Amino acid sequence: MKKCRRVVALIVGALMCLLLLAACNPEQSAGSGSPGAGTAAPPPDARLSEEIDIIVNDPISVLHPFNPAAQAAAVRWAYNLIFDQLVTDLGEGKFAPELATQWETADYQTITMTLRDDVYFHNGDKFTAQDVYYTVLASRDGPGSTGFEAWRSVDTVTVIDPTTIQFVLHNVNVDFLHAISLPAAGILNQRAMTESPELGSMIGTGAFYVTEFVSNDVARFTRNDNWWGDEPPITQRLVLRFVPEIGARTIMIQNSESQVCFAISSEDMHLFEKEPNRFSIFPYVLGSPNTISFNMTDPITGDRNFRMAVIHAINREEIALAAMGDLALAETEGTVYGYATEFRDRDIPPYPYDLNKAKAYLAASSYNGETVAITAAQSMNIRAAEFAQQQLARIGINIEVNRVDSPSLSAMSRYSDNRTQMTMHISTKSLSASSYRNWIQAGAALNRASYNNPAVNEMLDRAGTIIDVNERAELYKEIQRIVVEDSPWFTMFYQVIGLVTVKGVGGMELRTDHNNDLRWIYWVLD
């Protein structure tokens, strides 16, 4: 355990150094997400590869912003290649133009945007306000999807002219610009979607277009040389590839069959650390926590005494080590929140690992020896669930681990049709507190606990109407305190992504919210 803490501390320390040095490091950047922002150019006259093969850490099952199955992190990276959003989030409440050149609002409920007049979709159609109108209406057919969540606050949308669009929101919402800056808020082409919803969902205005897509296997992209951006991509072709065999990933990077891997096992990291002349390692903390959700509608897991028994019986450091080795950071604070999400309440004390308390809570619960299922997808979460199974057996809780893929997990744990009891999963969070809504509000896409606290729902709605930053911060902290008391979730650990590349790869924008931007990636051959 001491080894795990020591290595993770070194990794996080290295991460801080990388962030501070990003501006002058030719092989990595951590920028804002705007076109060309924060990316370091390759050396002058360098010989560059025309193609880069990237191994992703979860399969891409679909490429459709309004399909609830499109939840994997790599899907968002693909969206950043295919689509453009209306605005780009620069952080700290600041936004930059993208497809929208300017916007104005007097009340944060009616927003009028002026759009670019020089943008074309991959199929040759000119981008207009009608495509924005179509995208907003189409999002309403995809409840449970990340695209639906991006546009859900819009009540009415009106095309004023081909380059002017007006949104009227259900309520005052200061988080609207952030919501529509996310990858799943990319603008779709109305004609392409009408002709073929399946293929049309891959037609955007972005810097790359899709040339091949095989579900759960590979997605290939080619540079869009007609892209409107001022700083065009460097690499001609990109491949996002899922390799299920962990050992095969290591071999593919060692042999340069792939040049980037977001999914090297912690056990193999030392192989790359020993060869700094051939490989680069870029560690960064993923801000979305790996959590256990309890189905609040289930008679066993809906019992708070049972949930508290589980929470007190879990040793988070042991599970973090079992799940990811040195590439996991056990949660040590009490809140259930994003690692770097604004307004995190660091004063909430954690529930301690205490088997005596766990047994007392279990005795007070309605549990009577039944087998309780933990559903998990992704190898790290499956390992975490298996280790939780062993830990909970110490106090007499019988656990069955249900191993599924990510789309199945999403389908089984929908808010309105929750067929799980406990779910071990990643709770997607961004840097904005507004992302909390998609996790804990009744009916939200990522509410794997089917949690419904009317007071929390009302506070979340109110948070979006508060302009004063200090007042909003206090409200979000109060929400966190209520959620910790209700305990529909608890955080086990955060991933420390040990991104490995062959030497010479650069231009990546690695983000704590995992909405990585690969548009300006390059590979210097010599």
C-alpha positions as CSV (number, residue, x, y, z in Angstrom):
1,M,0.0,0.0,0.0
2,K,2.9,2.4,0.8
3,K,4.4,1.6,-2.6
4,C,1.1,2.5,-4.3
5,R,0.8,5.8,-2.5
6,R,4.4,6.7,-3.2
7,V,4.3,5.9,-6.9
8,V,0.9,7.7,-7.4
9,A,2.3,10.8,-5.5
10,L,5.3,10.8,-7.9
11,I,3.0,10.5,-10.9
12,V,0.7,13.3,-9.8
13,G,3.8,15.4,-9.0
14,A,5.1,14.7,-12.5
15,L,1.7,15.7,-13.9
16,M,1.9,19.1,-12.2
17,C,5.3,19.7,-13.7
18,L,4.0,18.7,-17.1
19,L,1.1,21.2,-16.9
20,L,3.5,23.9,-15.9
21,L,5.9,23.1,-18.7
22,A,3.3,22.4,-21.3
23,A,3.8,25.6,-23.2
24,C,7.4,24.8,-23.9
25,N,7.2,21.0,-24.2
26,P,7.2,20.0,-27.9
27,E,5.5,16.7,-27.2
28,Q,2.4,17.6,-25.1
29,S,0.1,20.4,-24.3
30,A,-2.8,20.9,-21.9
31,G,-4.8,23.7,-23.5
32,S,-8.3,25.1,-23.6
33,G,-9.8,23.2,-26.5
34,S,-10.1,26.1,-28.9
35,P,-8.8,25.5,-32.5
36,G,-5.0,25.4,-32.3
37,A,-4.9,26.6,-28.7
38,G,-2.0,25.4,-26.5
39,T,-0.6,22.9,-29.1
40,A,3.1,22.9,-29.8
41,A,4.2,22.8,-33.4
42,P,6.6,20.1,-34.6
43,P,10.2,21.2,-35.2
44,P,10.7,23.0,-38.5
45,D,11.5,20.8,-41.5
46,A,10.7,17.7,-39.5
47,R,9.7,14.5,-41.5
48,L,6.2,13.7,-40.3
49,S,4.1,10.6,-40.6
50,E,1.0,10.8,-42.7
51,E,-0.9,8.4,-40.3
52,I,-1.1,7.8,-36.6
53,D,-2.6,4.7,-35.0
54,I,-4.1,5.3,-31.5
55,I,-5.2,2.5,-29.2
56,V,-8.1,3.7,-27.0
57,N,-9.2,2.3,-23.7
58,D,-12.8,1.4,-24.5
59,P,-14.5,0.3,-27.6
60,I,-16.5,2.8,-29.7
61,S,-19.8,1.1,-30.2
62,V,-21.6,3.9,-32.1
63,L,-20.9,7.4,-33.4
64,H,-24.1,9.2,-32.8
65,P,-24.5,12.0,-30.2
66,F,-28.1,11.1,-29.6
67,N,-27.6,7.4,-29.0
68,P,-27.4,6.5,-25.3
69,A,-24.9,3.8,-26.1
70,A,-22.3,6.4,-27.1
71,Q,-20.7,6.9,-23.7
72,A,-17.1,5.8,-24.0
73,A,-14.4,8.5,-23.7
74,A,-13.0,7.7,-27.1
75,V,-16.4,8.6,-28.6
76,R,-15.9,12.1,-27.3
77,W,-12.4,12.2,-28.9
78,A,-14.0,11.1,-32.2
79,Y,-16.6,13.8,-31.9
80,N,-13.9,16.4,-31.5
81,L,-12.5,15.2,-34.8
82,I,-15.8,15.0,-36.7
83,F,-17.8,17.9,-35.3
84,D,-17.5,21.6,-34.4
85,Q,-19.5,23.2,-31.6
86,L,-21.0,26.7,-31.5
87,V,-18.6,27.8,-28.8
88,T,-15.4,26.6,-27.1
89,D,-15.0,26.6,-23.3
90,L,-11.7,28.3,-22.3
91,G,-12.3,27.6,-18.6
92,E,-13.0,29.9,-15.7
93,G,-16.3,30.9,-17.2
94,K,-14.8,32.2,-20.5
95,F,-15.8,31.1,-24.0
96,A,-14.4,31.6,-27.5
97,P,-16.2,31.6,-30.9
98,E,-16.3,28.4,-33.0
99,L,-19.3,28.0,-35.4
100,A,-20.9,31.0,-33.6
101,T,-18.9,34.2,-34.1
102,Q,-20.7,36.1,-31.4
103,W,-23.7,35.9,-29.0
104,E,-25.7,38.2,-26.8
105,T,-28.1,37.8,-23.9
106,A,-29.7,40.1,-21.4
107,D,-31.0,37.5,-19.1
108,Y,-29.3,34.2,-19.7
109,Q,-32.6,32.8,-20.9
110,T,-32.8,34.2,-24.4
111,I,-29.6,33.9,-26.4
112,T,-29.1,35.1,-29.9
113,M,-26.1,33.8,-31.9
114,T,-24.5,35.0,-35.1
115,L,-23.0,32.0,-37.1
116,R,-20.1,31.7,-39.5
117,D,-20.9,32.0,-43.2
118,D,-17.9,30.1,-44.6
119,V,-18.4,26.6,-43.2
120,Y,-19.2,23.4,-45.1
121,F,-20.1,19.9,-44.0
122,H,-18.2,16.9,-45.1
123,N,-20.8,16.1,-47.7
124,G,-20.4,19.6,-49.3
125,D,-23.6,21.2,-47.8
126,K,-23.2,24.7,-46.5
127,F,-23.6,25.1,-42.7
128,T,-26.6,27.3,-41.8
129,A,-28.8,28.1,-38.8
130,Q,-31.2,25.4,-40.1
131,D,-28.7,22.7,-39.2
132,V,-28.5,24.1,-35.7
133,Y,-32.3,24.1,-35.5
134,Y,-32.4,20.5,-36.7
135,T,-29.7,19.4,-34.2
136,V,-31.6,20.8,-31.2
137,L,-34.9,19.2,-32.3
138,A,-33.2,15.8,-33.1
139,S,-31.6,15.8,-29.6
140,R,-35.0,15.4,-28.1
141,D,-35.3,11.9,-29.6
142,G,-32.3,10.7,-27.7
143,P,-33.1,10.8,-23.9
144,G,-30.3,9.3,-22.0
145,S,-27.7,10.4,-24.5
146,T,-24.9,13.0,-23.9
147,G,-26.2,15.0,-26.9
148,F,-29.7,15.1,-25.3
149,E,-28.1,16.5,-22.1
150,A,-26.2,19.1,-24.0
151,W,-29.4,20.6,-25.5
152,R,-32.0,19.7,-22.9
153,S,-32.2,23.3,-21.4
154,V,-33.5,24.7,-24.8
155,D,-37.3,25.3,-24.8
156,T,-37.6,26.9,-28.3
157,V,-35.1,27.5,-31.1
158,T,-35.8,30.0,-33.9
159,V,-34.0,30.5,-37.2
160,I,-33.9,34.2,-37.8
161,D,-31.9,34.0,-41.0
162,P,-29.2,31.6,-42.4
163,T,-26.6,33.0,-40.0
164,T,-28.6,33.9,-37.0
165,I,-30.2,31.6,-34.5
166,Q,-32.1,32.3,-31.2
167,F,-32.5,30.0,-28.2
168,V,-35.1,30.4,-25.5
169,L,-34.3,28.3,-22.5
170,H,-36.7,26.7,-20.1
171,N,-35.2,28.8,-17.3
172,V,-32.4,31.2,-16.8
173,N,-29.3,29.1,-17.2
174,V,-25.8,30.5,-16.8
175,D,-24.3,27.0,-17.7
176,F,-25.8,26.9,-21.2
177,L,-22.7,27.9,-23.1
178,H,-20.7,25.3,-21.3
179,A,-23.2,22.6,-22.1
180,I,-23.2,23.4,-25.8
181,S,-19.3,23.5,-25.9
182,L,-19.0,19.8,-25.1
183,P,-18.1,17.3,-27.8
184,A,-21.6,15.8,-28.0
185,A,-23.0,19.2,-28.8
186,G,-21.5,19.1,-32.3
187,I,-23.8,20.3,-35.1
188,L,-25.3,17.7,-37.4
189,N,-26.2,18.0,-41.1
190,Q,-30.0,17.9,-41.6
191,R,-29.9,16.5,-45.1
192,A,-27.4,13.7,-44.2
193,M,-29.4,12.7,-41.2
194,T,-32.7,12.7,-43.1
195,E,-31.2,10.5,-45.8
196,S,-29.5,8.1,-43.4
197,P,-29.6,8.6,-39.6
198,E,-27.0,5.9,-39.1
199,L,-24.4,7.3,-41.6
200,G,-25.6,10.9,-41.3
201,S,-24.6,11.0,-37.6
202,M,-20.9,10.8,-38.8
203,I,-21.2,13.9,-41.1
204,G,-20.0,17.1,-39.4
205,T,-18.1,20.2,-40.2
206,G,-14.9,19.1,-38.3
207,A,-11.3,18.9,-39.1
208,F,-11.5,15.2,-40.0
209,Y,-14.1,13.0,-41.7
210,V,-14.9,9.4,-41.2
211,T,-13.6,7.0,-43.8
212,E,-14.3,3.7,-42.0
213,F,-16.1,2.7,-38.9
214,V,-16.4,-0.9,-37.5
215,S,-18.4,-0.9,-34.2
216,N,-16.3,-2.0,-31.2
217,D,-13.2,-2.3,-33.3
218,V,-11.8,0.6,-35.4
219,A,-12.7,4.1,-36.6
220,R,-10.6,5.7,-39.4
221,F,-10.4,9.4,-40.1
222,T,-9.0,11.6,-42.9
223,R,-8.0,15.2,-42.7
224,N,-10.7,17.6,-44.0
225,D,-8.6,19.9,-46.2
226,N,-11.6,22.2,-46.6
227,W,-12.0,22.8,-42.9
228,W,-12.7,26.4,-41.9
229,G,-10.2,26.6,-39.1
230,D,-7.2,28.9,-39.2
231,E,-4.7,26.3,-38.1
232,P,-5.3,23.0,-40.1
233,P,-4.4,19.6,-38.7
234,I,-0.9,18.3,-39.3
235,T,-1.5,14.6,-39.8
236,Q,-3.4,13.3,-42.8
237,R,-5.0,10.2,-41.3
238,L,-5.9,9.1,-37.8
239,V,-7.0,5.7,-36.5
240,L,-8.8,5.0,-33.2
241,R,-8.5,1.4,-32.5
242,F,-9.7,-0.8,-29.6
243,V,-7.5,-3.7,-28.7
244,P,-9.1,-6.0,-26.1
245,E,-6.0,-8.0,-25.2
246,I,-3.9,-6.0,-22.7
247,G,-0.7,-7.7,-23.7
248,A,-1.3,-7.1,-27.3
249,R,-1.4,-3.3,-26.7
250,T,2.1,-3.4,-25.2
251,I,3.5,-5.3,-28.1
252,M,1.9,-3.0,-30.7
253,I,3.5,0.1,-29.1
254,Q,6.8,-1.7,-28.7
255,N,6.8,-2.6,-32.4
256,S,5.4,0.8,-33.4
257,E,2.4,-0.8,-35.0
258,S,0.5,1.8,-33.0
259,Q,2.0,5.0,-31.9
260,V,-0.2,6.1,-29.0
261,C,-1.9,4.0,-26.3
262,F,-4.3,5.2,-23.7
263,A,-4.7,1.7,-22.3
264,I,-1.3,0.2,-21.2
265,S,-1.6,-1.9,-18.2
266,S,0.1,-0.7,-15.0
267,E,2.1,-3.9,-14.9
268,D,3.8,-3.1,-18.2
269,M,4.6,0.6,-17.6
270,H,8.1,-0.2,-16.4
271,L,8.9,-1.6,-19.9
272,F,8.5,1.9,-21.3
273,E,10.0,3.8,-18.4
274,K,13.3,1.8,-19.1
275,E,13.5,3.1,-22.7
276,P,13.1,6.9,-22.6
277,N,14.8,7.3,-25.9
278,R,12.1,5.2,-27.6
279,F,9.0,6.1,-25.7
280,S,7.3,9.0,-23.9
281,I,4.9,8.7,-20.9
282,F,2.4,11.5,-20.2
283,P,0.5,10.9,-16.9
284,Y,-2.6,12.9,-16.2
285,V,-5.4,12.5,-13.6
286,L,-8.8,11.7,-15.1
287,G,-11.3,13.9,-13.3
288,S,-14.2,11.6,-13.6
289,P,-14.4,9.3,-10.5
290,N,-14.7,5.5,-10.6
291,T,-17.7,4.9,-8.4
292,I,-20.2,2.4,-7.1
293,S,-23.8,3.3,-7.6
294,F,-26.6,1.8,-5.6
295,N,-30.0,1.3,-7.2
296,M,-32.2,3.4,-5.0
297,T,-35.3,1.7,-6.3
298,D,-34.1,-1.8,-5.2
299,P,-35.4,-3.1,-1.8
300,I,-31.9,-4.1,-0.7
301,T,-29.6,-1.4,-2.1
302,G,-32.3,1.3,-1.5
303,D,-31.9,0.7,2.2
304,R,-29.4,3.3,3.6
305,N,-28.2,1.0,6.3
306,F,-27.2,-1.5,3.7
307,R,-25.4,1.2,1.7
308,M,-23.5,2.4,4.7
309,A,-22.5,-1.1,5.6
310,V,-21.0,-1.4,2.1
311,I,-19.2,1.9,2.3
312,H,-17.6,1.2,5.6
313,A,-16.5,-2.2,4.5
314,I,-14.7,-1.0,1.4
315,N,-11.0,-0.3,1.7
316,R,-10.5,2.1,-1.2
317,E,-6.7,2.0,-1.3
318,E,-6.7,-1.8,-1.7
319,I,-9.3,-1.6,-4.4
320,A,-7.5,1.1,-6.3
321,L,-4.3,-1.0,-6.2
322,A,-6.2,-4.1,-7.3
323,A,-8.0,-2.2,-10.2
324,M,-5.1,-0.3,-11.7
325,G,-1.9,-0.8,-9.7
326,D,0.1,2.4,-9.5
327,L,-2.2,4.1,-12.0
328,A,-5.0,4.8,-9.6
329,L,-5.5,7.5,-7.0
330,A,-7.8,6.4,-4.1
331,E,-10.4,8.9,-3.0
332,T,-9.4,10.4,0.4
333,E,-12.1,13.1,0.7
334,G,-15.8,12.8,1.6
335,T,-17.6,14.3,-1.3
336,V,-18.7,12.4,-4.4
337,Y,-17.7,14.8,-7.1
338,G,-15.3,15.4,-9.9
339,Y,-11.6,15.5,-9.1
340,A,-11.1,19.0,-10.6
341,T,-14.7,20.2,-10.9
342,E,-15.4,23.7,-9.7
343,F,-16.9,24.2,-6.2
344,R,-15.7,20.8,-4.9
345,D,-16.3,20.8,-1.1
346,R,-13.0,19.6,0.4
347,D,-14.3,19.9,4.0
348,I,-16.7,17.0,3.9
349,P,-15.1,14.2,6.0
350,P,-14.9,10.8,4.4
351,Y,-16.7,7.7,5.7
352,P,-13.9,5.6,7.2
353,Y,-13.0,2.0,6.5
354,D,-14.4,0.4,9.7
355,L,-15.6,-3.2,9.7
356,N,-17.2,-2.9,13.1
357,K,-19.4,0.0,11.9
358,A,-20.1,-1.9,8.7
359,K,-21.3,-4.9,10.6
360,A,-23.5,-2.7,12.8
361,Y,-25.1,-1.0,9.8
362,L,-25.6,-4.4,8.1
363,A,-27.4,-5.8,11.3
364,A,-29.7,-2.8,11.2
365,S,-30.5,-3.3,7.5
366,S,-33.1,-5.4,5.8
367,Y,-30.4,-7.6,4.2
368,N,-30.9,-11.3,4.9
369,G,-28.1,-13.1,3.1
370,E,-29.4,-12.5,-0.4
371,T,-26.9,-12.4,-3.4
372,V,-26.5,-8.9,-4.6
373,A,-25.1,-8.2,-8.1
374,I,-22.4,-5.6,-9.0
375,T,-22.5,-4.9,-12.7
376,A,-19.3,-3.7,-14.2
377,A,-17.8,-2.9,-17.6
378,Q,-14.1,-2.2,-18.5
379,S,-11.4,-4.4,-17.1
380,M,-10.4,-1.9,-14.3
381,N,-13.9,-1.7,-13.0
382,I,-14.4,-5.4,-13.3
383,R,-11.3,-6.0,-11.2
384,A,-12.5,-3.4,-8.7
385,A,-15.9,-5.1,-8.4
386,E,-14.2,-8.5,-7.9
387,F,-12.1,-7.1,-5.1
388,A,-15.1,-5.4,-3.6
389,Q,-16.8,-8.8,-3.7
390,Q,-13.9,-10.2,-1.5
391,Q,-14.0,-7.3,0.9
392,L,-17.8,-7.4,1.4
393,A,-17.6,-11.2,2.1
394,R,-15.7,-10.3,5.3
395,I,-18.9,-8.9,6.8
396,G,-21.3,-11.5,5.3
397,I,-22.5,-9.8,2.1
398,N,-22.8,-12.2,-0.8
399,I,-21.8,-10.5,-4.0
400,E,-22.1,-11.7,-7.6
401,V,-20.1,-9.8,-10.3
402,N,-22.0,-9.2,-13.5
403,R,-19.4,-8.6,-16.3
404,V,-20.8,-6.7,-19.3
405,D,-19.7,-4.3,-22.0
406,S,-20.1,-0.5,-21.7
407,P,-23.3,-0.2,-23.9
408,S,-24.9,-3.0,-21.9
409,L,-24.1,-1.3,-18.7
410,S,-25.7,1.9,-19.9
411,A,-28.8,0.1,-21.0
412,M,-29.2,-1.9,-17.8
413,S,-28.8,1.1,-15.5
414,R,-31.0,3.7,-17.1
415,Y,-32.9,5.9,-14.7
416,S,-36.3,4.8,-15.8
417,D,-35.4,1.1,-16.4
418,N,-32.7,0.3,-13.8
419,R,-32.1,-3.5,-13.8
420,T,-28.9,-3.4,-11.7
421,Q,-28.4,-3.4,-7.9
422,M,-24.9,-2.0,-7.7
423,T,-23.0,-0.6,-10.6
424,M,-19.2,-0.1,-10.7
425,H,-18.6,2.6,-13.4
426,I,-17.0,5.9,-14.3
427,S,-19.1,8.9,-13.4
428,T,-18.4,11.3,-16.1
429,K,-17.7,14.8,-14.9
430,S,-16.4,18.0,-16.6
431,L,-14.6,21.0,-15.0
432,S,-18.0,22.8,-14.8
433,A,-20.3,22.2,-11.8
434,S,-23.2,22.0,-14.2
435,S,-22.0,18.5,-15.2
436,Y,-23.2,17.3,-11.7
437,R,-26.7,17.6,-13.0
438,N,-26.2,14.8,-15.6
439,W,-25.2,12.6,-12.7
440,I,-27.6,13.2,-9.8
441,Q,-30.7,14.8,-11.2
442,A,-33.8,12.7,-11.6
443,G,-34.0,11.4,-15.1
444,A,-30.5,12.4,-16.1
445,A,-28.5,10.2,-18.5
446,L,-25.8,9.2,-16.2
447,N,-27.9,8.8,-13.0
448,R,-27.0,5.1,-12.6
449,A,-28.4,5.1,-9.0
450,S,-31.9,6.2,-10.1
451,Y,-31.5,8.8,-7.4
452,N,-34.4,11.2,-6.9
453,N,-34.2,13.8,-4.1
454,P,-36.7,16.6,-4.8
455,A,-34.7,19.1,-2.8
456,V,-31.6,18.3,-4.8
457,N,-33.5,18.5,-8.1
458,E,-34.8,22.0,-7.1
459,M,-31.4,23.2,-6.1
460,L,-29.8,22.0,-9.3
461,D,-32.4,23.9,-11.3
462,R,-31.8,27.0,-9.2
463,A,-28.0,26.7,-9.5
464,G,-28.2,27.5,-13.2
465,T,-30.1,30.7,-12.6
466,I,-27.5,32.2,-10.1
467,I,-25.1,34.6,-11.6
468,D,-23.1,35.4,-8.4
469,V,-20.2,32.9,-8.3
470,N,-19.9,32.7,-4.5
471,E,-23.7,32.1,-4.1
472,R,-23.5,29.3,-6.7
473,A,-20.5,27.8,-5.0
474,E,-22.3,27.6,-1.7
475,L,-25.3,26.0,-3.3
476,Y,-23.3,23.3,-5.0
477,K,-21.5,22.6,-1.7
478,E,-24.8,22.2,0.0
479,I,-25.9,19.7,-2.7
480,Q,-22.7,17.7,-2.1
481,R,-23.5,17.5,1.6
482,I,-27.0,16.2,0.9
483,V,-25.8,13.6,-1.6
484,V,-23.1,12.4,0.8
485,E,-25.8,12.0,3.5
486,D,-28.1,10.1,1.1
487,S,-25.1,8.0,-0.2
488,P,-26.5,6.8,-3.5
489,W,-22.9,6.6,-4.7
490,F,-19.4,6.6,-3.3
491,T,-16.1,7.2,-5.0
492,M,-13.4,4.5,-4.9
493,F,-10.6,6.0,-7.0
494,Y,-9.5,8.2,-9.9
495,Q,-7.6,6.9,-12.9
496,V,-4.1,8.3,-13.5
497,I,-3.9,7.8,-17.2
498,G,-0.4,6.5,-18.1
499,L,-0.5,7.6,-21.8
500,V,2.4,6.0,-23.7
501,T,3.6,7.1,-27.1
502,V,6.5,6.3,-29.3
503,K,9.1,9.0,-29.3
504,G,8.2,12.0,-31.5
505,V,4.5,12.1,-31.0
506,G,3.2,15.5,-29.9
507,G,0.4,18.1,-30.3
508,M,-2.1,16.3,-28.1
509,E,-4.4,18.3,-25.8
510,L,-4.9,16.1,-22.7
511,R,-7.8,17.3,-20.5
512,T,-8.8,16.4,-16.9
513,D,-12.4,16.0,-18.1
514,H,-11.1,13.4,-20.6
515,N,-12.5,15.3,-23.6
516,N,-9.1,15.0,-25.3
517,D,-8.5,16.9,-28.5
518,L,-6.3,15.0,-31.0
519,R,-6.8,17.3,-34.0
520,W,-3.2,18.6,-34.0
521,I,-1.4,15.4,-33.1
522,Y,1.7,14.6,-35.1
523,W,4.5,12.1,-35.2
524,V,8.1,13.2,-36.0
525,L,9.7,10.3,-37.8
526,D,13.3,11.5,-37.4
